[in-house]
Amino acid sequence: MADINKLKIKIFADGADLKHIQDLYKKEYIKGFTTNPTLMRQAGVSDYRKFAMEVLREVPDRPVSFEVFADDIPTMQSQAFEIASWGGNVIVKIPITNTKGESTANLVRHLSDKGVVCNVTAMFTLSQVKDIIEVINSDTPAILSIFAGRIADTGVDPVPIMREAVKIASVKPKAEILWASPRELLNIFQADEIGCQIITVTPDVLKKLLGVGKDLALFSLETVSMFYNDAKTSGYTIDIK
C-alpha cells in the first residue's frame, strides 16, 4: 500500500498563487517551490521582481525556482545573474533552448562554472539530458526538469525515459532529476520508485494526498453513495412500465 511517509523523493509545490504558497510553506513535506512565467501570468502577476520578493519573504529557507524569460542568450545570462542575486535559496530556471531552438547548454555551463544553481527546464529527451550533464560543473548543484507528464500526453510512457535520465545524471552527484508536469498522484510514487530526486506537484494534485493509503473497498462504497445522493438530490425518476 502506498505510504507518503516512506517517500525519499522531495515534493516541490508548483504554482504562483501567493496564498497557496503561504499555506503550503506550513507543510513540512513541501521541500521547495517552483514557478514559471505562464503560471505567474495565470495568477495575475504583473510585476515579476515584486512577486519574487514577496515569495522569498514567505519562503526564506527552502529552494525557490524563478525562470528567465528573455529569448536571446546574452539577455538570458544577465537575467540569470540578477535572479540568482535575489537570495541564497534561489534557483534559476533556464529553458533547454530558446524559441529558435538554439541550445542553452553553453549558457548553463557558464552559469554553473560561476556557482549559479540552475534548474534546466522544458526537457523532453535523453539527448538533452546528456548535453546538460556534460556541461554542468561537478561542484555546483543543478536540477534537470524533465516534463514526464507532457511526454505521457503524447502517448509515450515516460517511466523508461525518467529511469534512464536518473542513470545518466548519476555521474554528477550534485545533479538532481526532477519529474515535471505530473498528471496524477500515482506519478509521485512512480518517480520515487525509479530514483528521481524531486517532483513538482500542483495544488490540485497535492489535495489528493489525503487519499493515500485509503481502503479501496471503503472508497468504492463512498463512490456508490455519491452517485446515489446526486441522483436523489437532482430528483431524477424513471417511469417503470
CYANA upper distance limits for C-alpha pairs under 8 A (distance plus 0.5 A):
  1 MET  CA    213 GLY  CA      6.46
  2 ALA  CA    189 PHE  CA      8.14
  2 ALA  CA    212 VAL  CA      6.76
  2 ALA  CA    213 GLY  CA      5.95
  3 ASP  CA      7 LEU  CA      7.74
  3 ASP  CA    212 VAL  CA      7.12
  3 ASP  CA    213 GLY  CA      6.71
  4 ILE  CA    209 LEU  CA      8.34
  4 ILE  CA    212 VAL  CA      7.42
  7 LEU  CA    189 PHE  CA      8.01
  7 LEU  CA    192 ASP  CA      6.99
  8 LYS  CA    192 ASP  CA      6.90
  8 LYS  CA    197 GLN  CA      8.07
  9 ILE  CA    188 ILE  CA      8.46
  9 ILE  CA    191 ALA  CA      8.03
  9 ILE  CA    192 ASP  CA      5.75
  9 ILE  CA    195 GLY  CA      8.10
  9 ILE  CA    196 CYS  CA      7.03
  9 ILE  CA    197 GLN  CA      5.48
  9 ILE  CA    198 ILE  CA      5.91
  9 ILE  CA    199 ILE  CA      7.58
 10 LYS  CA     29 TYR  CA      8.23
 10 LYS  CA     30 ILE  CA      7.90
 10 LYS  CA     31 LYS  CA      6.41
 10 LYS  CA     32 GLY  CA      8.45
 10 LYS  CA    197 GLN  CA      6.62
 10 LYS  CA    198 ILE  CA      5.15
 10 LYS  CA    199 ILE  CA      6.87
 11 ILE  CA     29 TYR  CA      7.25
 11 ILE  CA     30 ILE  CA      5.88
 11 ILE  CA     31 LYS  CA      6.20
 11 ILE  CA     32 GLY  CA      7.45
 11 ILE  CA    198 ILE  CA      6.45
 11 ILE  CA    199 ILE  CA      5.77
 11 ILE  CA    200 THR  CA      6.51
 11 ILE  CA    201 VAL  CA      7.28
 12 PHE  CA     30 ILE  CA      6.19
 12 PHE  CA     31 LYS  CA      6.08
 12 PHE  CA     32 GLY  CA      4.96
 12 PHE  CA     33 PHE  CA      5.43
 12 PHE  CA     34 THR  CA      7.14
 12 PHE  CA    198 ILE  CA      7.44
 12 PHE  CA    199 ILE  CA      6.54
 12 PHE  CA    200 THR  CA      5.15
 12 PHE  CA    201 VAL  CA      6.65
 13 ALA  CA     21 ILE  CA      8.30
 13 ALA  CA     24 LEU  CA      7.98
 13 ALA  CA     30 ILE  CA      7.00
 13 ALA  CA     31 LYS  CA      8.49
 13 ALA  CA     32 GLY  CA      6.88
 13 ALA  CA     33 PHE  CA      5.28
 13 ALA  CA     34 THR  CA      6.75
 13 ALA  CA    200 THR  CA      6.13
 13 ALA  CA    201 VAL  CA      5.61
 13 ALA  CA    202 THR  CA      6.43
 13 ALA  CA    203 PRO  CA      7.67
 14 ASP  CA     33 PHE  CA      6.41
 14 ASP  CA     34 THR  CA      5.35
 14 ASP  CA     35 THR  CA      6.18
 14 ASP  CA    200 THR  CA      6.09
 14 ASP  CA    201 VAL  CA      5.92
 14 ASP  CA    202 THR  CA      5.41
 14 ASP  CA    203 PRO  CA      7.86
 15 GLY  CA     20 HIS  CA      8.47
 15 GLY  CA     21 ILE  CA      8.19
 15 GLY  CA     33 PHE  CA      8.25
 15 GLY  CA     34 THR  CA      7.03
 15 GLY  CA     35 THR  CA      5.71
 15 GLY  CA     36 ASN  CA      8.30
 15 GLY  CA     39 LEU  CA      6.45
 15 GLY  CA     40 MET  CA      8.05
 15 GLY  CA    202 THR  CA      6.88
 15 GLY  CA    203 PRO  CA      8.10
 16 ALA  CA     20 HIS  CA      8.41
 16 ALA  CA     21 ILE  CA      7.90
 16 ALA  CA     35 THR  CA      6.35
 16 ALA  CA     36 ASN  CA      8.30
 16 ALA  CA     39 LEU  CA      6.16
 16 ALA  CA     40 MET  CA      5.64
 16 ALA  CA     43 ALA  CA      6.46
 17 ASP  CA     21 ILE  CA      6.78
 17 ASP  CA     40 MET  CA      8.25
 17 ASP  CA     43 ALA  CA      6.29
 18 LEU  CA     22 GLN  CA      6.65
 18 LEU  CA     54 GLU  CA      8.47
 18 LEU  CA     55 VAL  CA      7.34
 19 LYS  CA     23 ASP  CA      6.74
 20 HIS  CA     24 LEU  CA      6.47
 20 HIS  CA    203 PRO  CA      8.17
 21 ILE  CA     25 TYR  CA      6.46
 21 ILE  CA     33 PHE  CA      8.44
 21 ILE  CA     55 VAL  CA      8.08
 21 ILE  CA     58 GLU  CA      8.29
 22 GLN  CA     26 LYS  CA      7.55
 22 GLN  CA     58 GLU  CA      6.82
 22 GLN  CA     59 VAL  CA      8.47
 23 ASP  CA     27 LYS  CA      7.97
 24 LEU  CA     30 ILE  CA      7.21
 25 TYR  CA     30 ILE  CA      7.22
 25 TYR  CA     58 GLU  CA      8.23
 25 TYR  CA     59 VAL  CA      7.35
 31 LYS  CA     62 ARG  CA      6.85
 31 LYS  CA     63 PRO  CA      8.00
 32 GLY  CA     62 ARG  CA      5.68
 32 GLY  CA     63 PRO  CA      5.34
 32 GLY  CA     64 VAL  CA      6.42
 33 PHE  CA     62 ARG  CA      8.05
 33 PHE  CA     63 PRO  CA      6.78
 33 PHE  CA     64 VAL  CA      5.22
 33 PHE  CA     65 SER  CA      6.93
 33 PHE  CA    200 THR  CA      8.40
 34 THR  CA     64 VAL  CA      6.10
 34 THR  CA     65 SER  CA      5.18
 34 THR  CA     66 PHE  CA      7.34
 34 THR  CA    200 THR  CA      7.75
 35 THR  CA     39 LEU  CA      6.83
 35 THR  CA     40 MET  CA      7.59
 35 THR  CA     64 VAL  CA      8.46
 35 THR  CA     65 SER  CA      6.70
 35 THR  CA     66 PHE  CA      6.55
 35 THR  CA     67 GLU  CA      7.91
 36 ASN  CA     40 MET  CA      6.69
 36 ASN  CA     66 PHE  CA      6.86
 36 ASN  CA     67 GLU  CA      6.15
 37 PRO  CA     41 ARG  CA      6.55
 37 PRO  CA     67 GLU  CA      7.52
 37 PRO  CA     69 PHE  CA      7.75
 38 THR  CA     42 GLN  CA      6.71
 39 LEU  CA     43 ALA  CA      6.69
 40 MET  CA     44 GLY  CA      6.87
 40 MET  CA     45 VAL  CA      5.74
 41 ARG  CA     45 VAL  CA      5.99
 41 ARG  CA     46 SER  CA      7.83
 45 VAL  CA     51 PHE  CA      7.37
 47 ASP  CA     51 PHE  CA      6.62
 48 TYR  CA     52 ALA  CA      6.74
 49 ARG  CA     53 MET  CA      6.69
 50 LYS  CA     54 GLU  CA      6.77
 51 PHE  CA     55 VAL  CA      6.76
 52 ALA  CA     56 LEU  CA      6.69
 52 ALA  CA     66 PHE  CA      8.14
 53 MET  CA     57 ARG  CA      6.70
 53 MET  CA     86 TRP  CA      8.22
 54 GLU  CA     58 GLU  CA      7.00
 55 VAL  CA     59 VAL  CA      6.47
 56 LEU  CA     60 PRO  CA      5.88
 56 LEU  CA     64 VAL  CA      8.26
 56 LEU  CA     87 GLY  CA      8.18
 59 VAL  CA     64 VAL  CA      8.26
 60 PRO  CA     89 ASN  CA      7.66
 61 ASP  CA     89 ASN  CA      6.88
 62 ARG  CA     89 ASN  CA      6.57
 63 PRO  CA     89 ASN  CA      5.23
 63 PRO  CA     90 VAL  CA      6.34
 63 PRO  CA     91 ILE  CA      7.09
 64 VAL  CA     89 ASN  CA      6.77
 64 VAL  CA     90 VAL  CA      5.63
 64 VAL  CA     91 ILE  CA      6.36
 65 SER  CA     90 VAL  CA      6.43
 65 SER  CA     91 ILE  CA      5.03
 65 SER  CA     92 VAL  CA      6.15
 65 SER  CA     93 LYS  CA      6.56
 65 SER  CA    119 ASN  CA      7.70
 66 PHE  CA     83 ILE  CA      7.72
 66 PHE  CA     90 VAL  CA      7.75
 66 PHE  CA     91 ILE  CA      6.96
 66 PHE  CA     92 VAL  CA      5.94
 66 PHE  CA     93 LYS  CA      6.18
 67 GLU  CA     92 VAL  CA      6.27
 67 GLU  CA     93 LYS  CA      4.68
 67 GLU  CA     94 ILE  CA      6.67
 68 VAL  CA     76 MET  CA      6.51
 68 VAL  CA     79 GLN  CA      6.44
 68 VAL  CA     80 ALA  CA      6.67
 68 VAL  CA     83 ILE  CA      8.39
 68 VAL  CA     92 VAL  CA      7.71
 68 VAL  CA     93 LYS  CA      6.76
 68 VAL  CA     94 ILE  CA      6.66
 68 VAL  CA     95 PRO  CA      8.50
 69 PHE  CA     76 MET  CA      7.53
 70 ALA  CA     75 THR  CA      6.41
 70 ALA  CA     76 MET  CA      5.68
 70 ALA  CA     79 GLN  CA      8.15
 71 ASP  CA     75 THR  CA      7.92
 71 ASP  CA     76 MET  CA      7.27
 71 ASP  CA     98 ASN  CA      5.93
 71 ASP  CA     99 THR  CA      7.08
 72 ASP  CA     76 MET  CA      6.72
 72 ASP  CA     98 ASN  CA      7.56
 73 ILE  CA     77 GLN  CA      6.72
 73 ILE  CA     98 ASN  CA      8.29
 73 ILE  CA    104 THR  CA      7.67
 73 ILE  CA    107 LEU  CA      7.66
 74 PRO  CA     78 SER  CA      6.96
 75 THR  CA     79 GLN  CA      6.61
 76 MET  CA     80 ALA  CA      6.50
 76 MET  CA     94 ILE  CA      8.48
 77 GLN  CA     81 PHE  CA      6.88
 77 GLN  CA    107 LEU  CA      7.35
 77 GLN  CA    111 LEU  CA      8.26
 78 SER  CA     82 GLU  CA      6.80
 79 GLN  CA     83 ILE  CA      6.52
 80 ALA  CA     84 ALA  CA      6.55
 80 ALA  CA     92 VAL  CA      6.62
 80 ALA  CA     94 ILE  CA      8.45
 81 PHE  CA     85 SER  CA      6.82
 81 PHE  CA    116 VAL  CA      8.12
 82 GLU  CA     86 TRP  CA      7.52
 83 ILE  CA     90 VAL  CA      7.95
 83 ILE  CA     92 VAL  CA      7.09
 84 ALA  CA     88 GLY  CA      8.15
 84 ALA  CA     90 VAL  CA      6.39
 84 ALA  CA     91 ILE  CA      7.16
 84 ALA  CA     92 VAL  CA      6.72
 84 ALA  CA    116 VAL  CA      7.19
 84 ALA  CA    117 VAL  CA      8.46
 85 SER  CA     90 VAL  CA      8.47
 86 TRP  CA     90 VAL  CA      7.26
 90 VAL  CA    117 VAL  CA      8.41
 91 ILE  CA    116 VAL  CA      8.19
 91 ILE  CA    117 VAL  CA      5.89
 91 ILE  CA    118 CYS  CA      6.23
 91 ILE  CA    119 ASN  CA      6.88
 92 VAL  CA    116 VAL  CA      7.96
 92 VAL  CA    117 VAL  CA      6.82
 92 VAL  CA    118 CYS  CA      5.35
 92 VAL  CA    119 ASN  CA      6.26
 93 LYS  CA    118 CYS  CA      6.24
 93 LYS  CA    119 ASN  CA      4.92
 93 LYS  CA    120 VAL  CA      6.15
 93 LYS  CA    121 THR  CA      6.78
 94 ILE  CA    104 THR  CA      8.13
 94 ILE  CA    108 VAL  CA      8.08
 94 ILE  CA    118 CYS  CA      7.15
 94 ILE  CA    119 ASN  CA      6.59
 94 ILE  CA    120 VAL  CA      5.33
 94 ILE  CA    121 THR  CA      6.40
 95 PRO  CA    104 THR  CA      7.70
 95 PRO  CA    120 VAL  CA      6.15
 95 PRO  CA    121 THR  CA      5.20
 95 PRO  CA    122 ALA  CA      6.26
 95 PRO  CA    123 MET  CA      8.29
 96 ILE  CA    103 SER  CA      6.64
 96 ILE  CA    104 THR  CA      6.10
 96 ILE  CA    105 ALA  CA      7.67
 96 ILE  CA    120 VAL  CA      6.46
 96 ILE  CA    121 THR  CA      6.36
 96 ILE  CA    122 ALA  CA      6.58
 96 ILE  CA    123 MET  CA      6.63
 96 ILE  CA    128 GLN  CA      8.02
 97 THR  CA    101 GLY  CA      5.74
 97 THR  CA    102 GLU  CA      5.62
 97 THR  CA    103 SER  CA      4.89
 97 THR  CA    104 THR  CA      5.72
 98 ASN  CA    102 GLU  CA      6.03
 98 ASN  CA    103 SER  CA      7.36
 98 ASN  CA    104 THR  CA      7.72
104 THR  CA    108 VAL  CA      6.71
105 ALA  CA    109 ARG  CA      6.64
105 ALA  CA    131 ASP  CA      7.27
105 ALA  CA    132 ILE  CA      6.48
105 ALA  CA    135 VAL  CA      7.24
106 ASN  CA    110 HIS  CA      6.76
106 ASN  CA    135 VAL  CA      7.79
107 LEU  CA    111 LEU  CA      6.67
108 VAL  CA    112 SER  CA      6.34
108 VAL  CA    118 CYS  CA      7.62
108 VAL  CA    120 VAL  CA      8.43
108 VAL  CA    132 ILE  CA      8.07
108 VAL  CA    135 VAL  CA      7.60
108 VAL  CA    136 ILE  CA      7.24
109 ARG  CA    113 ASP  CA      6.55
109 ARG  CA    135 VAL  CA      5.43
109 ARG  CA    136 ILE  CA      5.80
109 ARG  CA    137 ASN  CA      7.53
110 HIS  CA    114 LYS  CA      6.81
111 LEU  CA    115 GLY  CA      6.92
111 LEU  CA    116 VAL  CA      5.68
111 LEU  CA    117 VAL  CA      8.15
111 LEU  CA    118 CYS  CA      8.03
112 SER  CA    116 VAL  CA      5.64
112 SER  CA    117 VAL  CA      6.88
112 SER  CA    118 CYS  CA      7.47
112 SER  CA    136 ILE  CA      6.10
112 SER  CA    137 ASN  CA      5.97
112 SER  CA    140 THR  CA      6.54
112 SER  CA    142 ALA  CA      8.42
113 ASP  CA    136 ILE  CA      7.81
113 ASP  CA    137 ASN  CA      6.09
113 ASP  CA    140 THR  CA      7.92
115 GLY  CA    140 THR  CA      6.22
116 VAL  CA    140 THR  CA      7.78
117 VAL  CA    140 THR  CA      6.93
117 VAL  CA    141 PRO  CA      6.14
117 VAL  CA    142 ALA  CA      5.93
117 VAL  CA    143 ILE  CA      8.40
118 CYS  CA    141 PRO  CA      8.07
118 CYS  CA    142 ALA  CA      5.67
118 CYS  CA    143 ILE  CA      6.75
119 ASN  CA    142 ALA  CA      6.47
119 ASN  CA    143 ILE  CA      4.96
119 ASN  CA    144 LEU  CA      6.30
119 ASN  CA    145 SER  CA      7.18
120 VAL  CA    142 ALA  CA      8.31
120 VAL  CA    143 ILE  CA      6.70
120 VAL  CA    144 LEU  CA      5.54
120 VAL  CA    145 SER  CA      6.39
121 THR  CA    144 LEU  CA      6.95
121 THR  CA    145 SER  CA      5.29
121 THR  CA    146 ILE  CA      7.31
122 ALA  CA    145 SER  CA      7.02
122 ALA  CA    146 ILE  CA      6.83
122 ALA  CA    147 PHE  CA      6.69
123 MET  CA    128 GLN  CA      7.02
123 MET  CA    129 VAL  CA      7.86
123 MET  CA    144 LEU  CA      7.99
123 MET  CA    145 SER  CA      6.56
123 MET  CA    146 ILE  CA      5.11
123 MET  CA    147 PHE  CA      6.56
124 PHE  CA    128 GLN  CA      7.76
124 PHE  CA    146 ILE  CA      6.06
124 PHE  CA    147 PHE  CA      6.32
124 PHE  CA    148 ALA  CA      7.90
124 PHE  CA    151 ILE  CA      7.32
125 THR  CA    129 VAL  CA      7.15
125 THR  CA    146 ILE  CA      8.42
125 THR  CA    161 ILE  CA      8.26
126 LEU  CA    130 LYS  CA      6.71
126 LEU  CA    161 ILE  CA      7.45
126 LEU  CA    164 GLU  CA      8.22
126 LEU  CA    165 ALA  CA      6.90
127 SER  CA    131 ASP  CA      6.70
128 GLN  CA    132 ILE  CA      6.86
129 VAL  CA    133 ILE  CA      6.61
129 VAL  CA    144 LEU  CA      7.82
129 VAL  CA    165 ALA  CA      7.12
129 VAL  CA    168 ILE  CA      8.05
129 VAL  CA    169 ALA  CA      8.18
130 LYS  CA    134 GLU  CA      6.61
130 LYS  CA    168 ILE  CA      7.36
130 LYS  CA    169 ALA  CA      8.39
131 ASP  CA    135 VAL  CA      7.22
132 ILE  CA    136 ILE  CA      6.71
133 ILE  CA    168 ILE  CA      8.16
133 ILE  CA    169 ALA  CA      6.67
133 ILE  CA    172 LYS  CA      7.52
133 ILE  CA    175 ALA  CA      8.30
136 ILE  CA    140 THR  CA      7.85
136 ILE  CA    142 ALA  CA      7.92
137 ASN  CA    141 PRO  CA      8.47
138 SER  CA    172 LYS  CA      6.25
138 SER  CA    173 PRO  CA      7.95
138 SER  CA    174 LYS  CA      7.19
139 ASP  CA    174 LYS  CA      7.62
140 THR  CA    174 LYS  CA      7.15
141 PRO  CA    174 LYS  CA      5.17
141 PRO  CA    175 ALA  CA      6.11
141 PRO  CA    176 GLU  CA      8.34
142 ALA  CA    174 LYS  CA      6.92
142 ALA  CA    175 ALA  CA      5.20
142 ALA  CA    176 GLU  CA      6.76
143 ILE  CA    175 ALA  CA      6.19
143 ILE  CA    176 GLU  CA      5.32
143 ILE  CA    177 ILE  CA      6.45
143 ILE  CA    178 LEU  CA      7.07
144 LEU  CA    175 ALA  CA      7.77
144 LEU  CA    176 GLU  CA      6.68
144 LEU  CA    177 ILE  CA      5.51
144 LEU  CA    178 LEU  CA      6.29
145 SER  CA    177 ILE  CA      6.77
145 SER  CA    178 LEU  CA      5.12
145 SER  CA    179 TRP  CA      6.73
145 SER  CA    180 ALA  CA      6.38
146 ILE  CA    162 MET  CA      8.17
146 ILE  CA    177 ILE  CA      7.87
146 ILE  CA    178 LEU  CA      6.63
146 ILE  CA    179 TRP  CA      6.14
146 ILE  CA    180 ALA  CA      6.06
147 PHE  CA    151 ILE  CA      6.79
147 PHE  CA    179 TRP  CA      6.86
147 PHE  CA    180 ALA  CA      4.99
147 PHE  CA    181 SER  CA      6.05
148 ALA  CA    152 ALA  CA      6.70
148 ALA  CA    158 PRO  CA      5.85
148 ALA  CA    159 VAL  CA      8.28
148 ALA  CA    162 MET  CA      7.86
148 ALA  CA    179 TRP  CA      6.42
148 ALA  CA    180 ALA  CA      6.25
148 ALA  CA    181 SER  CA      6.76
148 ALA  CA    182 PRO  CA      7.24
149 GLY  CA    153 ASP  CA      6.83
149 GLY  CA    158 PRO  CA      8.02
149 GLY  CA    180 ALA  CA      7.08
149 GLY  CA    181 SER  CA      5.16
149 GLY  CA    182 PRO  CA      5.32
149 GLY  CA    183 ARG  CA      6.24
150 ARG  CA    154 THR  CA      7.33
150 ARG  CA    181 SER  CA      7.05
151 ILE  CA    155 GLY  CA      7.75
151 ILE  CA    156 VAL  CA      6.46
151 ILE  CA    157 ASP  CA      7.75
151 ILE  CA    158 PRO  CA      6.45
152 ALA  CA    156 VAL  CA      5.53
152 ALA  CA    157 ASP  CA      6.07
152 ALA  CA    158 PRO  CA      6.31
157 ASP  CA    161 ILE  CA      8.31
158 PRO  CA    162 MET  CA      6.58
159 VAL  CA    163 ARG  CA      6.51
159 VAL  CA    190 GLN  CA      8.07
159 VAL  CA    191 ALA  CA      8.37
159 VAL  CA    194 ILE  CA      8.35
160 PRO  CA    164 GLU  CA      6.67
161 ILE  CA    165 ALA  CA      6.62
162 MET  CA    166 VAL  CA      6.77
162 MET  CA    179 TRP  CA      8.09
162 MET  CA    191 ALA  CA      8.39
162 MET  CA    194 ILE  CA      8.06
162 MET  CA    196 CYS  CA      8.08
163 ARG  CA    167 LYS  CA      7.04
163 ARG  CA    194 ILE  CA      6.03
163 ARG  CA    195 GLY  CA      7.74
163 ARG  CA    196 CYS  CA      8.29
164 GLU  CA    168 ILE  CA      6.68
165 ALA  CA    169 ALA  CA      6.60
165 ALA  CA    177 ILE  CA      7.70
166 VAL  CA    170 SER  CA      6.73
166 VAL  CA    176 GLU  CA      8.45
166 VAL  CA    177 ILE  CA      6.65
166 VAL  CA    194 ILE  CA      8.29
166 VAL  CA    195 GLY  CA      7.08
166 VAL  CA    196 CYS  CA      6.81
167 LYS  CA    171 VAL  CA      8.45
169 ALA  CA    173 PRO  CA      7.92
169 ALA  CA    175 ALA  CA      6.81
169 ALA  CA    176 GLU  CA      7.72
169 ALA  CA    177 ILE  CA      7.80
170 SER  CA    175 ALA  CA      7.99
176 GLU  CA    196 CYS  CA      7.79
176 GLU  CA    197 GLN  CA      6.14
176 GLU  CA    198 ILE  CA      7.61
177 ILE  CA    196 CYS  CA      5.82
177 ILE  CA    197 GLN  CA      6.15
177 ILE  CA    198 ILE  CA      6.87
178 LEU  CA    196 CYS  CA      6.66
178 LEU  CA    197 GLN  CA      6.75
178 LEU  CA    198 ILE  CA      5.04
178 LEU  CA    199 ILE  CA      5.71
178 LEU  CA    200 THR  CA      7.73
179 TRP  CA    191 ALA  CA      7.07
179 TRP  CA    196 CYS  CA      7.28
179 TRP  CA    198 ILE  CA      6.84
179 TRP  CA    199 ILE  CA      5.14
179 TRP  CA    200 THR  CA      7.08
180 ALA  CA    199 ILE  CA      6.55
180 ALA  CA    200 THR  CA      6.01
180 ALA  CA    201 VAL  CA      8.33
181 SER  CA    200 THR  CA      7.35
181 SER  CA    201 VAL  CA      7.81
182 PRO  CA    187 ASN  CA      6.44
182 PRO  CA    188 ILE  CA      8.19
182 PRO  CA    199 ILE  CA      8.34
182 PRO  CA    200 THR  CA      7.76
182 PRO  CA    201 VAL  CA      7.09
183 ARG  CA    187 ASN  CA      7.56
183 ARG  CA    205 VAL  CA      8.24
184 GLU  CA    188 ILE  CA      8.42
184 GLU  CA    205 VAL  CA      6.80
185 LEU  CA    189 PHE  CA      8.06
185 LEU  CA    205 VAL  CA      6.48
185 LEU  CA    206 LEU  CA      8.10
185 LEU  CA    208 LYS  CA      7.18
185 LEU  CA    209 LEU  CA      7.82
186 LEU  CA    190 GLN  CA      6.80
187 ASN  CA    191 ALA  CA      6.40
188 ILE  CA    192 ASP  CA      6.67
188 ILE  CA    199 ILE  CA      7.28
189 PHE  CA    193 GLU  CA      6.55
190 GLN  CA    194 ILE  CA      6.98
191 ALA  CA    195 GLY  CA      6.89
191 ALA  CA    196 CYS  CA      5.80
191 ALA  CA    199 ILE  CA      7.72
192 ASP  CA    196 CYS  CA      6.18
192 ASP  CA    197 GLN  CA      7.79
201 VAL  CA    205 VAL  CA      6.86
201 VAL  CA    206 LEU  CA      6.88
202 THR  CA    206 LEU  CA      6.72
203 PRO  CA    207 LYS  CA      6.72
204 ASP  CA    208 LYS  CA      7.77
205 VAL  CA    209 LEU  CA      7.95
208 LYS  CA    212 VAL  CA      7.84
214 LYS  CA    218 LEU  CA      8.25
214 LYS  CA    219 PHE  CA      7.62
215 ASP  CA    219 PHE  CA      6.71
216 LEU  CA    220 SER  CA      6.56
217 ALA  CA    221 LEU  CA      6.89
218 LEU  CA    222 GLU  CA      6.70
219 PHE  CA    223 THR  CA      6.71
220 SER  CA    224 VAL  CA      6.82
221 LEU  CA    225 SER  CA      6.67
222 GLU  CA    226 MET  CA      6.65
223 THR  CA    227 PHE  CA      6.91
224 VAL  CA    228 TYR  CA      6.78
225 SER  CA    229 ASN  CA      6.47
226 MET  CA    230 ASP  CA      6.53
227 PHE  CA    231 ALA  CA      6.71
228 TYR  CA    232 LYS  CA      6.64
229 ASN  CA    233 THR  CA      6.46
230 ASP  CA    234 SER  CA      6.55
231 ALA  CA    235 GLY  CA      6.86
231 ALA  CA    236 TYR  CA      6.24
232 LYS  CA    236 TYR  CA      6.91
